[in-house]
Amino acid sequence: MIYLRSFAASPHEGHSIARWAPSWFGGDRYALRFLGARGVDGQPLRHLEPEEFRTKYYEYLAMIKKHVVGWLRQLEPDIDLTLCCWCTPERQKGYPTLYCHRILLGHIIEEYRSDVPVKYMDGAENPVWTDSKAPGALKLAGFSLPADYDYRSDWSIHYTFGGLEDNYAQR
Ligand SMILES: [Zn+2]
């Protein structure tokens, strides 16, 4: 099960999927930082309408799809994983429902790893994107897996999270 949570609600466990995590977060601050909300230029996505944000975030994930696919492959339906970012309804201004990239990541997991259940929490259960599954959105952005793809057998992509950030900086 994947739990989509906020740092505030899960301060002691989980993996940060934010570009940076608060100092008080007791979970893993770095391993999944590459899933943070960036554009293809590596810069934070700021001041965008939700639809444009979604498009640009998916474009970013498509750019690093080798790493995203590698991560999706590693998910296990029976292993709990908590993904955390900053966003909560309380912190958010301007939208009555939650506008947060962890929701979009949940949609990606549901689309590409339908065997892994996703639980939207801490506001993510009430998303700003009403077409919640966004089928095909990532494919439009150039992200796809073969229809007959076997997650269990292909472990050929070994990726290092640590070097990824440096690669962005050099782009
Ligand atoms: Zn967020």
Backbone and ligand atoms as CSV (ligand in chain L), in Angstrom:
chain,resi,resn,atom,element,x,y,z
A,1,MET,N,N,0.840,-1.193,0.000
A,1,MET,CA,C,0.000,0.000,0.000
A,1,MET,C,C,0.876,1.244,0.000
A,2,ILE,N,N,0.493,2.195,-0.857
A,2,ILE,CA,C,1.167,3.486,-0.881
A,2,ILE,C,C,0.291,4.479,-0.123
A,3,TYR,N,N,0.857,5.141,0.861
A,3,TYR,CA,C,0.149,6.171,1.610
A,3,TYR,C,C,0.688,7.529,1.169
A,4,LEU,N,N,-0.209,8.400,0.755
A,4,LEU,CA,C,0.175,9.740,0.316
A,4,LEU,C,C,-0.141,10.715,1.442
A,5,ARG,N,N,0.888,11.204,2.104
A,5,ARG,CA,C,0.694,11.945,3.339
A,5,ARG,C,C,1.411,13.296,3.326
A,6,SER,N,N,1.153,14.073,4.362
A,6,SER,CA,C,1.886,15.328,4.550
A,6,SER,C,C,2.949,15.113,5.626
A,7,PHE,N,N,4.017,15.914,5.548
A,7,PHE,CA,C,5.041,15.847,6.593
A,7,PHE,C,C,4.413,16.059,7.964
A,8,ALA,N,N,3.496,17.026,8.041
A,8,ALA,CA,C,2.917,17.373,9.339
A,8,ALA,C,C,2.172,16.193,9.951
A,9,ALA,N,N,1.515,15.404,9.109
A,9,ALA,CA,C,0.717,14.292,9.618
A,9,ALA,C,C,1.552,13.020,9.782
A,10,SER,N,N,2.711,12.980,9.155
A,10,SER,CA,C,3.582,11.811,9.269
A,10,SER,C,C,5.021,12.276,9.517
A,11,PRO,N,N,5.268,12.905,10.665
A,11,PRO,CA,C,6.568,13.555,10.887
A,11,PRO,C,C,7.718,12.577,11.116
A,12,HIS,N,N,7.394,11.323,11.412
A,12,HIS,CA,C,8.462,10.411,11.826
A,12,HIS,C,C,8.731,9.279,10.851
A,13,GLU,N,N,7.872,9.122,9.867
A,13,GLU,CA,C,8.121,8.018,8.949
A,13,GLU,C,C,7.714,8.381,7.529
A,14,GLY,N,N,8.297,7.669,6.602
A,14,GLY,CA,C,7.974,7.879,5.201
A,14,GLY,C,C,9.180,8.369,4.423
A,15,HIS,N,N,8.931,8.589,3.132
A,15,HIS,CA,C,9.963,9.116,2.240
A,15,HIS,C,C,9.498,10.467,1.723
A,16,SER,N,N,10.363,11.434,1.804
A,16,SER,CA,C,10.024,12.733,1.230
A,16,SER,C,C,9.996,12.631,-0.287
A,17,ILE,N,N,8.943,13.198,-0.876
A,17,ILE,CA,C,8.899,13.353,-2.333
A,17,ILE,C,C,8.912,14.842,-2.681
A,18,ALA,N,N,9.318,15.645,-1.706
A,18,ALA,CA,C,9.435,17.085,-1.931
A,18,ALA,C,C,10.856,17.405,-2.387
A,19,ARG,N,N,11.033,18.575,-2.955
A,19,ARG,CA,C,12.377,18.974,-3.364
A,19,ARG,C,C,13.276,19.106,-2.147
A,20,TRP,N,N,12.703,19.497,-1.036
A,20,TRP,CA,C,13.447,19.479,0.229
A,20,TRP,C,C,12.470,19.224,1.356
A,21,ALA,N,N,12.982,18.557,2.361
A,21,ALA,CA,C,12.142,18.148,3.484
A,21,ALA,C,C,12.456,19.017,4.694
A,22,PRO,N,N,11.483,19.164,5.597
A,22,PRO,CA,C,11.766,19.941,6.814
A,22,PRO,C,C,12.803,19.231,7.685
A,23,SER,N,N,13.542,20.025,8.433
A,23,SER,CA,C,14.624,19.462,9.257
A,23,SER,C,C,14.085,18.488,10.298
A,24,TRP,N,N,12.831,18.680,10.690
A,24,TRP,CA,C,12.267,17.825,11.741
A,24,TRP,C,C,11.683,16.531,11.195
A,25,PHE,N,N,11.700,16.357,9.896
A,25,PHE,CA,C,11.134,15.133,9.323
A,25,PHE,C,C,12.066,13.955,9.616
A,26,GLY,N,N,11.497,12.921,10.230
A,26,GLY,CA,C,12.317,11.797,10.655
A,26,GLY,C,C,12.414,10.676,9.648
A,27,GLY,N,N,11.748,10.820,8.506
A,27,GLY,CA,C,11.806,9.791,7.478
A,27,GLY,C,C,12.997,10.006,6.568
A,28,ASP,N,N,12.944,9.371,5.407
A,28,ASP,CA,C,14.024,9.487,4.436
A,28,ASP,C,C,13.854,10.784,3.649
A,29,ARG,N,N,14.815,11.647,3.755
A,29,ARG,CA,C,14.689,12.983,3.171
A,29,ARG,C,C,15.158,13.048,1.718
A,30,TYR,N,N,15.951,12.067,1.280
A,30,TYR,CA,C,16.655,12.234,0.010
A,30,TYR,C,C,16.349,11.202,-1.074
A,31,ALA,N,N,16.072,9.963,-0.701
A,31,ALA,CA,C,16.049,8.881,-1.692
A,31,ALA,C,C,15.065,9.136,-2.823
A,32,LEU,N,N,13.923,9.757,-2.509
A,32,LEU,CA,C,12.902,9.987,-3.543
A,32,LEU,C,C,12.745,11.466,-3.871
A,33,ARG,N,N,13.781,12.220,-3.583
A,33,ARG,CA,C,13.707,13.657,-3.854
A,33,ARG,C,C,13.556,13.944,-5.343
A,34,PHE,N,N,13.992,12.987,-6.159
A,34,PHE,CA,C,13.869,13.198,-7.614
A,34,PHE,C,C,12.407,13.264,-8.067
A,35,LEU,N,N,11.466,12.874,-7.199
A,35,LEU,CA,C,10.047,12.964,-7.547
A,35,LEU,C,C,9.442,14.318,-7.188
A,36,GLY,N,N,10.246,15.234,-6.703
A,36,GLY,CA,C,9.764,16.570,-6.358
A,36,GLY,C,C,9.188,17.292,-7.562
A,37,ALA,N,N,8.380,18.312,-7.271
A,37,ALA,CA,C,7.674,19.029,-8.339
A,37,ALA,C,C,8.605,20.031,-9.021
A,38,ARG,N,N,9.138,19.594,-10.157
A,38,ARG,CA,C,10.025,20.426,-10.956
A,38,ARG,C,C,9.541,20.417,-12.392
A,39,GLY,N,N,10.043,21.364,-13.137
A,39,GLY,CA,C,9.843,21.346,-14.574
A,39,GLY,C,C,11.044,20.708,-15.244
A,40,VAL,N,N,10.990,20.628,-16.544
A,40,VAL,CA,C,12.085,19.991,-17.283
A,40,VAL,C,C,13.395,20.762,-17.156
A,41,ASP,N,N,13.319,22.012,-16.730
A,41,ASP,CA,C,14.542,22.779,-16.491
A,41,ASP,C,C,15.085,22.563,-15.084
A,42,GLY,N,N,14.409,21.702,-14.316
A,42,GLY,CA,C,14.865,21.426,-12.967
A,42,GLY,C,C,14.416,22.454,-11.947
A,43,GLN,N,N,13.755,23.490,-12.410
A,43,GLN,CA,C,13.342,24.564,-11.495
A,43,GLN,C,C,11.984,24.237,-10.861
A,44,PRO,N,N,11.730,24.748,-9.668
A,44,PRO,CA,C,10.428,24.523,-9.016
A,44,PRO,C,C,9.281,25.009,-9.892
A,45,LEU,N,N,8.161,24.293,-9.821
A,45,LEU,CA,C,6.953,24.705,-10.538
A,45,LEU,C,C,6.184,25.668,-9.640
A,46,ARG,N,N,6.114,26.910,-10.053
A,46,ARG,CA,C,5.484,27.911,-9.195
A,46,ARG,C,C,4.472,28.718,-9.992
A,47,HIS,N,N,3.438,29.181,-9.287
A,47,HIS,CA,C,2.466,30.134,-9.833
A,47,HIS,C,C,1.811,29.615,-11.107
A,48,LEU,N,N,1.424,28.376,-11.102
A,48,LEU,CA,C,0.767,27.787,-12.266
A,48,LEU,C,C,-0.653,27.366,-11.902
A,49,GLU,N,N,-1.540,27.437,-12.884
A,49,GLU,CA,C,-2.859,26.853,-12.712
A,49,GLU,C,C,-2.687,25.331,-12.620
A,50,PRO,N,N,-3.632,24.661,-11.934
A,50,PRO,CA,C,-3.461,23.213,-11.718
A,50,PRO,C,C,-3.221,22.417,-13.000
A,51,GLU,N,N,-3.925,22.758,-14.069
A,51,GLU,CA,C,-3.777,21.970,-15.291
A,51,GLU,C,C,-2.380,22.136,-15.895
A,52,GLU,N,N,-1.887,23.366,-15.867
A,52,GLU,CA,C,-0.551,23.605,-16.396
A,52,GLU,C,C,0.511,22.962,-15.509
A,53,PHE,N,N,0.279,23.008,-14.218
A,53,PHE,CA,C,1.185,22.349,-13.274
A,53,PHE,C,C,1.265,20.853,-13.579
A,54,ARG,N,N,0.105,20.256,-13.765
A,54,ARG,CA,C,0.078,18.813,-14.028
A,54,ARG,C,C,0.838,18.474,-15.314
A,55,THR,N,N,0.581,19.257,-16.349
A,55,THR,CA,C,1.262,19.020,-17.620
A,55,THR,C,C,2.776,19.131,-17.461
A,56,LYS,N,N,3.217,20.160,-16.786
A,56,LYS,CA,C,4.658,20.384,-16.649
A,56,LYS,C,C,5.303,19.344,-15.731
A,57,TYR,N,N,4.589,18.923,-14.716
A,57,TYR,CA,C,5.145,17.890,-13.836
A,57,TYR,C,C,5.267,16.564,-14.591
A,58,TYR,N,N,4.275,16.246,-15.380
A,58,TYR,CA,C,4.354,15.017,-16.167
A,58,TYR,C,C,5.463,15.099,-17.218
A,59,GLU,N,N,5.655,16.265,-17.774
A,59,GLU,CA,C,6.759,16.431,-18.726
A,59,GLU,C,C,8.103,16.182,-18.041
A,60,TYR,N,N,8.206,16.677,-16.825
A,60,TYR,CA,C,9.435,16.431,-16.052
A,60,TYR,C,C,9.618,14.925,-15.799
A,61,LEU,N,N,8.546,14.261,-15.344
A,61,LEU,CA,C,8.653,12.825,-15.071
A,61,LEU,C,C,8.972,12.047,-16.344
A,62,ALA,N,N,8.419,12.513,-17.458
A,62,ALA,CA,C,8.736,11.842,-18.725
A,62,ALA,C,C,10.213,12.009,-19.065
A,63,MET,N,N,10.760,13.162,-18.739
A,63,MET,CA,C,12.171,13.412,-19.021
A,63,MET,C,C,13.063,12.448,-18.232
A,64,ILE,N,N,12.665,12.151,-17.009
A,64,ILE,CA,C,13.478,11.269,-16.162
A,64,ILE,C,C,12.828,9.892,-16.064
A,65,LYS,N,N,12.164,9.479,-17.142
A,65,LYS,CA,C,11.331,8.279,-17.033
A,65,LYS,C,C,12.122,7.031,-16.684
A,66,LYS,N,N,13.390,6.977,-17.054
A,66,LYS,CA,C,14.186,5.818,-16.670
A,66,LYS,C,C,14.172,5.646,-15.145
A,67,HIS,N,N,14.266,6.747,-14.452
A,67,HIS,CA,C,14.284,6.701,-12.994
A,67,HIS,C,C,12.889,6.448,-12.433
A,68,VAL,N,N,11.890,7.037,-13.072
A,68,VAL,CA,C,10.513,6.844,-12.600
A,68,VAL,C,C,10.098,5.383,-12.805
A,69,VAL,N,N,10.421,4.849,-13.976
A,69,VAL,CA,C,10.080,3.454,-14.258
A,69,VAL,C,C,10.828,2.536,-13.287
A,70,GLY,N,N,12.096,2.842,-13.053
A,70,GLY,CA,C,12.871,2.040,-12.109
A,70,GLY,C,C,12.238,2.027,-10.728
A,71,TRP,N,N,11.739,3.177,-10.329
A,71,TRP,CA,C,11.082,3.267,-9.028
A,71,TRP,C,C,9.742,2.524,-9.032
A,72,LEU,N,N,8.973,2.696,-10.104
A,72,LEU,CA,C,7.681,1.997,-10.191
A,72,LEU,C,C,7.872,0.488,-10.132
A,73,ARG,N,N,8.937,0.014,-10.747
A,73,ARG,CA,C,9.215,-1.421,-10.737
A,73,ARG,C,C,9.436,-1.951,-9.336
A,74,GLN,N,N,9.998,-1.115,-8.501
A,74,GLN,CA,C,10.366,-1.597,-7.174
A,74,GLN,C,C,9.194,-1.672,-6.216
A,75,LEU,N,N,8.094,-1.049,-6.556
A,75,LEU,CA,C,6.957,-1.047,-5.637
A,75,LEU,C,C,6.432,-2.465,-5.469
A,76,GLU,N,N,6.003,-2.751,-4.252
A,76,GLU,CA,C,5.441,-4.055,-3.942
A,76,GLU,C,C,4.053,-3.856,-3.351
A,77,PRO,N,N,3.057,-4.587,-3.872
A,77,PRO,CA,C,1.691,-4.406,-3.357
A,77,PRO,C,C,1.578,-4.639,-1.856
A,78,ASP,N,N,2.409,-5.530,-1.332
A,78,ASP,CA,C,2.274,-5.918,0.075
A,78,ASP,C,C,3.200,-5.143,1.000
A,79,ILE,N,N,3.995,-4.260,0.439
A,79,ILE,CA,C,4.928,-3.488,1.271
A,79,ILE,C,C,4.435,-2.052,1.365
A,80,ASP,N,N,4.270,-1.593,2.590
A,80,ASP,CA,C,3.782,-0.230,2.800
A,80,ASP,C,C,4.889,0.785,2.538
A,81,LEU,N,N,4.510,1.840,1.855
A,81,LEU,CA,C,5.440,2.927,1.572
A,81,LEU,C,C,4.672,4.226,1.743
A,82,THR,N,N,5.212,5.105,2.560
A,82,THR,CA,C,4.564,6.397,2.794
A,82,THR,C,C,5.347,7.481,2.068
A,83,LEU,N,N,4.654,8.208,1.214
A,83,LEU,CA,C,5.270,9.297,0.456
A,83,LEU,C,C,4.770,10.615,1.036
A,84,CYS,N,N,5.688,11.486,1.382
A,84,CYS,CA,C,5.321,12.714,2.090
A,84,CYS,C,C,5.773,13.961,1.340
A,85,CYS,N,N,4.918,14.976,1.398
A,85,CYS,CA,C,5.324,16.317,0.962
A,85,CYS,C,C,4.669,17.336,1.896
A,86,TRP,N,N,4.877,18.591,1.572
A,86,TRP,CA,C,4.447,19.657,2.467
A,86,TRP,C,C,2.936,19.875,2.486
A,87,CYS,N,N,2.273,19.606,1.383
A,87,CYS,CA,C,0.951,20.189,1.147
A,87,CYS,C,C,-0.140,19.651,2.071
A,88,THR,N,N,-0.867,20.585,2.640
A,88,THR,CA,C,-2.067,20.293,3.411
A,88,THR,C,C,-3.097,21.356,3.052
A,89,PRO,N,N,-4.382,21.085,3.300
A,89,PRO,CA,C,-5.389,22.118,3.050
A,89,PRO,C,C,-5.116,23.388,3.867
A,90,GLU,N,N,-4.544,23.235,5.056
A,90,GLU,CA,C,-4.294,24.385,5.919
A,90,GLU,C,C,-3.203,25.294,5.354
A,91,ARG,N,N,-2.169,24.702,4.768
A,91,ARG,CA,C,-1.054,25.490,4.231
A,91,ARG,C,C,-1.422,26.164,2.911
A,92,GLN,N,N,-2.388,25.592,2.237
A,92,GLN,CA,C,-2.668,25.999,0.859
A,92,GLN,C,C,-3.574,27.225,0.802
A,93,LYS,N,N,-3.262,28.109,-0.111
A,93,LYS,CA,C,-4.114,29.286,-0.324
A,93,LYS,C,C,-4.596,29.292,-1.773
A,94,GLY,N,N,-5.839,29.725,-1.967
A,94,GLY,CA,C,-6.317,29.965,-3.324
A,94,GLY,C,C,-7.143,28.849,-3.933
A,95,TYR,N,N,-7.050,27.642,-3.368
A,95,TYR,CA,C,-7.852,26.542,-3.914
A,95,TYR,C,C,-8.549,25.817,-2.767
A,96,PRO,N,N,-9.834,25.508,-2.938
A,96,PRO,CA,C,-10.563,24.852,-1.851
A,96,PRO,C,C,-10.228,23.368,-1.699
A,97,THR,N,N,-9.660,22.791,-2.751
A,97,THR,CA,C,-9.277,21.384,-2.679
A,97,THR,C,C,-7.785,21.279,-2.939
A,98,LEU,N,N,-7.205,20.144,-2.567
A,98,LEU,CA,C,-5.742,20.094,-2.513
A,98,LEU,C,C,-5.092,20.047,-3.899
A,99,TYR,N,N,-4.101,20.898,-4.035
A,99,TYR,CA,C,-3.330,21.083,-5.267
A,99,TYR,C,C,-1.911,20.653,-4.917
A,100,CYS,N,N,-1.581,19.411,-5.215
A,100,CYS,CA,C,-0.331,18.853,-4.701
A,100,CYS,C,C,0.143,17.728,-5.605
A,101,HIS,N,N,1.442,17.689,-5.852
A,101,HIS,CA,C,1.969,16.696,-6.782
A,101,HIS,C,C,1.915,15.277,-6.247
A,102,ARG,N,N,1.713,15.104,-4.939
A,102,ARG,CA,C,1.606,13.716,-4.468
A,102,ARG,C,C,0.340,13.057,-5.011
A,103,ILE,N,N,-0.692,13.879,-5.263
A,103,ILE,CA,C,-1.907,13.362,-5.894
A,103,ILE,C,C,-1.579,12.840,-7.298
A,104,LEU,N,N,-0.792,13.614,-8.039
A,104,LEU,CA,C,-0.441,13.204,-9.405
A,104,LEU,C,C,0.426,11.952,-9.396
A,105,LEU,N,N,1.296,11.848,-8.406
A,105,LEU,CA,C,2.085,10.624,-8.290
A,105,LEU,C,C,1.192,9.429,-8.005
A,106,GLY,N,N,0.181,9.651,-7.157
A,106,GLY,CA,C,-0.779,8.582,-6.894
A,106,GLY,C,C,-1.467,8.126,-8.167
A,107,HIS,N,N,-1.822,9.097,-9.011
A,107,HIS,CA,C,-2.465,8.746,-10.282
A,107,HIS,C,C,-1.531,7.932,-11.175
A,108,ILE,N,N,-0.258,8.287,-11.145
A,108,ILE,CA,C,0.719,7.556,-11.951
A,108,ILE,C,C,0.862,6.113,-11.465
A,109,ILE,N,N,0.938,5.968,-10.151
A,109,ILE,CA,C,1.046,4.615,-9.595
A,109,ILE,C,C,-0.182,3.801,-9.986
A,110,GLU,N,N,-1.356,4.428,-9.886
A,110,GLU,CA,C,-2.586,3.694,-10.227
A,110,GLU,C,C,-2.624,3.332,-11.708
A,111,GLU,N,N,-2.036,4.197,-12.523
A,111,GLU,CA,C,-2.071,3.938,-13.959
A,111,GLU,C,C,-1.056,2.871,-14.362
A,112,TYR,N,N,0.129,2.913,-13.770
A,112,TYR,CA,C,1.198,2.022,-14.221
A,112,TYR,C,C,1.438,0.832,-13.306
A,113,ARG,N,N,0.969,0.909,-12.084
A,113,ARG,CA,C,1.077,-0.215,-11.162
A,113,ARG,C,C,-0.280,-0.435,-10.507
A,114,SER,N,N,-1.238,-0.862,-11.298
A,114,SER,CA,C,-2.599,-1.003,-10.790
A,114,SER,C,C,-2.697,-2.093,-9.726
A,115,ASP,N,N,-1.630,-2.882,-9.588
A,115,ASP,CA,C,-1.623,-3.913,-8.548
A,115,ASP,C,C,-1.245,-3.349,-7.175
A,116,VAL,N,N,-0.804,-2.110,-7.130
A,116,VAL,CA,C,-0.370,-1.504,-5.871
A,116,VAL,C,C,-1.440,-0.515,-5.395
A,117,PRO,N,N,-2.088,-0.790,-4.276
A,117,PRO,CA,C,-3.133,0.126,-3.807
A,117,PRO,C,C,-2.553,1.450,-3.311
A,118,VAL,N,N,-3.309,2.524,-3.527
A,118,VAL,CA,C,-2.885,3.871,-3.147
A,118,VAL,C,C,-3.927,4.470,-2.219
A,119,LYS,N,N,-3.474,5.024,-1.131
A,119,LYS,CA,C,-4.382,5.695,-0.197
A,119,LYS,C,C,-4.037,7.179,-0.133
A,120,TYR,N,N,-4.993,8.015,-0.540
A,120,TYR,CA,C,-4.821,9.469,-0.568
A,120,TYR,C,C,-5.202,10.030,0.800
A,121,MET,N,N,-4.272,10.743,1.430
A,121,MET,CA,C,-4.505,11.163,2.812
A,121,MET,C,C,-4.132,12.633,3.029
A,122,ASP,N,N,-4.567,13.153,4.177
A,122,ASP,CA,C,-4.183,14.495,4.642
A,122,ASP,C,C,-4.557,15.580,3.630
A,123,GLY,N,N,-5.711,15.423,3.019
A,123,GLY,CA,C,-6.219,16.390,2.050
A,123,GLY,C,C,-6.162,15.884,0.629
A,124,ALA,N,N,-5.267,14.940,0.359
A,124,ALA,CA,C,-5.104,14.434,-1.012
A,124,ALA,C,C,-6.328,13.651,-1.480
A,125,GLU,N,N,-7.159,13.250,-0.530
A,125,GLU,CA,C,-8.382,12.532,-0.902
A,125,GLU,C,C,-9.402,13.473,-1.542
A,126,ASN,N,N,-9.113,14.766,-1.500
A,126,ASN,CA,C,-10.010,15.782,-2.058
A,126,ASN,C,C,-9.199,16.664,-3.014
A,127,PRO,N,N,-8.929,16.177,-4.223
A,127,PRO,CA,C,-7.950,16.824,-5.096
A,127,PRO,C,C,-8.521,17.956,-5.950
A,128,VAL,N,N,-7.643,18.856,-6.345
A,128,VAL,CA,C,-8.048,19.955,-7.217
A,128,VAL,C,C,-8.333,19.443,-8.633
A,129,TRP,N,N,-7.680,18.338,-9.012
A,129,TRP,CA,C,-7.923,17.759,-10.340
A,129,TRP,C,C,-9.125,16.810,-10.228
A,130,THR,N,N,-10.190,17.132,-10.922
A,130,THR,CA,C,-11.403,16.336,-10.768
A,130,THR,C,C,-11.421,15.127,-11.696
A,131,ASP,N,N,-10.676,15.179,-12.807
A,131,ASP,CA,C,-10.529,13.987,-13.641
A,131,ASP,C,C,-9.391,13.192,-13.030
A,132,SER,N,N,-9.715,12.526,-11.942
A,132,SER,CA,C,-8.706,12.101,-11.000
A,132,SER,C,C,-7.722,11.088,-11.560
A,133,LYS,N,N,-8.123,10.283,-12.499
A,133,LYS,CA,C,-7.204,9.259,-12.963
A,133,LYS,C,C,-6.315,9.730,-14.111
A,134,ALA,N,N,-6.743,10.773,-14.780
A,134,ALA,CA,C,-5.942,11.345,-15.863
A,134,ALA,C,C,-5.364,10.277,-16.786
A,135,PRO,N,N,-6.203,9.387,-17.324
A,135,PRO,CA,C,-5.650,8.300,-18.130
A,135,PRO,C,C,-4.892,8.833,-19.338
A,136,GLY,N,N,-3.737,8.270,-19.529
A,136,GLY,CA,C,-2.983,8.626,-20.722
A,136,GLY,C,C,-2.206,9.918,-20.626
A,137,ALA,N,N,-2.369,10.636,-19.537
A,137,ALA,CA,C,-1.707,11.939,-19.469
A,137,ALA,C,C,-0.192,11.796,-19.572
A,138,LEU,N,N,0.334,10.812,-18.892
A,138,LEU,CA,C,1.776,10.622,-18.954
A,138,LEU,C,C,2.208,10.123,-20.317
A,139,LYS,N,N,1.384,9.314,-20.940
A,139,LYS,CA,C,1.745,8.823,-22.263
A,139,LYS,C,C,1.868,9.988,-23.238
A,140,LEU,N,N,0.949,10.953,-23.095
A,140,LEU,CA,C,1.034,12.128,-23.951
A,140,LEU,C,C,2.338,12.873,-23.735
A,141,ALA,N,N,2.848,12.789,-22.537
A,141,ALA,CA,C,4.099,13.465,-22.229
A,141,ALA,C,C,5.304,12.604,-22.601
A,142,GLY,N,N,5.083,11.485,-23.249
A,142,GLY,CA,C,6.193,10.677,-23.720
A,142,GLY,C,C,6.614,9.573,-22.773
A,143,PHE,N,N,5.795,9.298,-21.811
A,143,PHE,CA,C,6.119,8.301,-20.800
A,143,PHE,C,C,5.255,7.081,-21.065
A,144,SER,N,N,5.880,5.959,-21.306
A,144,SER,CA,C,5.069,4.768,-21.518
A,144,SER,C,C,5.859,3.523,-21.163
A,145,LEU,N,N,5.136,2.496,-20.838
A,145,LEU,CA,C,5.722,1.187,-20.610
A,145,LEU,C,C,5.103,0.239,-21.627
A,146,PRO,N,N,5.848,-0.755,-22.081
A,146,PRO,CA,C,5.256,-1.713,-23.013
A,146,PRO,C,C,4.019,-2.366,-22.396
A,147,ALA,N,N,3.051,-2.664,-23.235
A,147,ALA,CA,C,1.807,-3.250,-22.750
A,147,ALA,C,C,2.044,-4.576,-22.035
A,148,ASP,N,N,3.060,-5.305,-22.491
A,148,ASP,CA,C,3.334,-6.612,-21.891
A,148,ASP,C,C,4.459,-6.537,-20.858
A,149,TYR,N,N,4.694,-5.362,-20.373
A,149,TYR,CA,C,5.808,-5.174,-19.461
A,149,TYR,C,C,5.645,-5.994,-18.183
A,150,ASP,N,N,6.674,-6.704,-17.816
A,150,ASP,CA,C,6.640,-7.525,-16.607
A,150,ASP,C,C,7.508,-6.862,-15.538
A,151,TYR,N,N,6.858,-6.268,-14.563
A,151,TYR,CA,C,7.585,-5.539,-13.532
A,151,TYR,C,C,8.515,-6.450,-12.737
A,152,ARG,N,N,8.137,-7.702,-12.627
A,152,ARG,CA,C,8.861,-8.591,-11.714
A,152,ARG,C,C,10.146,-9.128,-12.307
A,153,SER,N,N,10.221,-9.171,-13.631
A,153,SER,CA,C,11.360,-9.886,-14.217
A,153,SER,C,C,12.473,-8.966,-14.691
A,154,ASP,N,N,12.160,-7.721,-14.949
A,154,ASP,CA,C,13.171,-6.849,-15.533
A,154,ASP,C,C,13.729,-5.899,-14.481
A,155,TRP,N,N,14.902,-6.211,-14.025
A,155,TRP,CA,C,15.564,-5.355,-13.046
A,155,TRP,C,C,16.821,-4.756,-13.655
A,156,SER,N,N,16.781,-4.582,-14.960
A,156,SER,CA,C,18.016,-4.202,-15.641
A,156,SER,C,C,18.400,-2.747,-15.385
A,157,ILE,N,N,17.435,-1.934,-15.042
A,157,ILE,CA,C,17.783,-0.539,-14.788
A,157,ILE,C,C,18.163,-0.374,-13.320
A,158,HIS,N,N,19.401,-0.077,-13.123
A,158,HIS,CA,C,19.853,0.228,-11.769
A,158,HIS,C,C,20.222,1.692,-11.740
A,159,TYR,N,N,19.650,2.380,-10.860
A,159,TYR,CA,C,19.813,3.823,-10.878
A,159,TYR,C,C,20.311,4.301,-9.521
A,160,THR,N,N,21.023,5.364,-9.559
A,160,THR,CA,C,21.488,5.953,-8.319
A,160,THR,C,C,20.804,7.296,-8.140
A,161,PHE,N,N,20.179,7.444,-6.999
A,161,PHE,CA,C,19.466,8.694,-6.757
A,161,PHE,C,C,20.436,9.847,-6.567
A,162,GLY,N,N,21.560,9.507,-5.984
A,162,GLY,CA,C,22.477,10.568,-5.596
A,162,GLY,C,C,22.985,11.375,-6.768
A,163,GLY,N,N,23.268,10.704,-7.889
A,163,GLY,CA,C,23.836,11.415,-9.012
A,163,GLY,C,C,22.834,12.163,-9.851
A,164,LEU,N,N,21.558,11.865,-9.617
A,164,LEU,CA,C,20.528,12.413,-10.484
A,164,LEU,C,C,20.463,13.927,-10.424
A,165,GLU,N,N,20.525,14.434,-9.231
A,165,GLU,CA,C,20.404,15.884,-9.054
A,165,GLU,C,C,21.515,16.600,-9.824
A,166,ASP,N,N,22.692,16.016,-9.788
A,166,ASP,CA,C,23.827,16.630,-10.495
A,166,ASP,C,C,23.568,16.647,-11.994
A,167,ASN,N,N,22.962,15.566,-12.488
A,167,ASN,CA,C,22.676,15.524,-13.927
A,167,ASN,C,C,21.723,16.651,-14.331
A,168,TYR,N,N,20.734,16.930,-13.475
A,168,TYR,CA,C,19.825,18.028,-13.807
A,168,TYR,C,C,20.590,19.331,-13.901
A,169,ALA,N,N,21.460,19.501,-12.938
A,169,ALA,CA,C,22.172,20.785,-12.849
A,169,ALA,C,C,22.997,21.028,-14.106
A,170,GLN,N,N,23.416,19.933,-14.743
A,170,GLN,CA,C,24.282,20.080,-15.912
A,170,GLN,C,C,23.491,20.253,-17.202
A,171,ARG,N,N,22.183,20.068,-17.099
A,171,ARG,CA,C,21.402,20.135,-18.337
A,171,ARG,C,C,21.321,21.563,-18.860
L,1,ZN,ZN,ZN,2.621,18.493,-2.132
